[in-house]
Amino acid sequence: MTSPASFANEELAARVQQNLAVLRERIVLAGRDLATVRIVAVTKTFGPEAVLAAYHAGLTHVGENYVDELCTKRESLADLPVRWHYLGALQSNKIAKVARCADVVCGISRAKEVDVLARVRPMATCYVQVDATGATQRNGASFVEARALVAHARDRGLNVSGLMMVAPPEPALADRAFADTRDLADELGLTERSMGMSEDLELALAHGSTEIRVGRGLFGPRETPGRSALT
C-alpha cells in the first residue's frame, strides 16, 4: 500500500496544482461558485502517482474507465481518503468487481445491469448514463429509457443519485443535450448531474452541472492514445 504521505513525483504534483488553478478559474469565469461544482480527476492510463498528485492538490474524487485499473489503483492506495468513481461501460460479468472497487458506479444504462448491481451490492450509489450523442460506440440509455431505468433502480433499492452524460461535439447539439439532461434530472428529483469535461465544461456548468470529469485538463495528454475518453 502507498501512504498518502508518500509522494515522489514533484514535477507531476506541480503540473496538477497549476492546471487545477486554471480549471478553478474557468469554473469561476463560467459564473459558478467553486463550492457547487465537484471535480472528478480522471486518471485512466496514468499510474497511482497521478491519483496522489490530485489528492495532494486537494481533489478527493477520482474516476476510472477500466475496472482492472480501478481495482489495482484502489488496492495500491488503500489508505488514501478518496472516493472512487467507475465511469466505463458495464459488462455483466464484471459488475461484481466494479461493485467491490467503486464507491460510485456511474455508467448504468440497462435494466440487467441494475439487477446484477442490486444483487451483488445492495443500496450501491450509482448514476444512470444518458446517451445524448446517438453514436454507436457510446454507452447510455435514451432519455425515454432513462426514466424507466431510474424507477427500476430505485425499486431494486439502489441509491440513484444522478445522471451522467457525454455531450455531442457540436456546440448547438451539446447545448440542447446539457439542457435536456438537467431537465430530466430535475423531473426525476436527482441531485447530481455529471456533465462536462475538459473541452466543454463551461457549457455544462451553464446548464447546472454539479460534477465535471477532467483528465487531460489536469494531467496532460494521455499515456495510452487512441482509447475513447470520458474526460
Beta strands, then each sheet from edge to edge (+ up, - down):
strand 1: 38-42
strand 2: 61-64
strand 3: 83-86
strand 4: 104-108
strand 5: 125-131
strand 6: 159-166
strand 7: 192-194
strand 8: 211-214
sheet 1: 7+ 6+ 5+ 4+ 3+ 2+ 1+ 8+
end
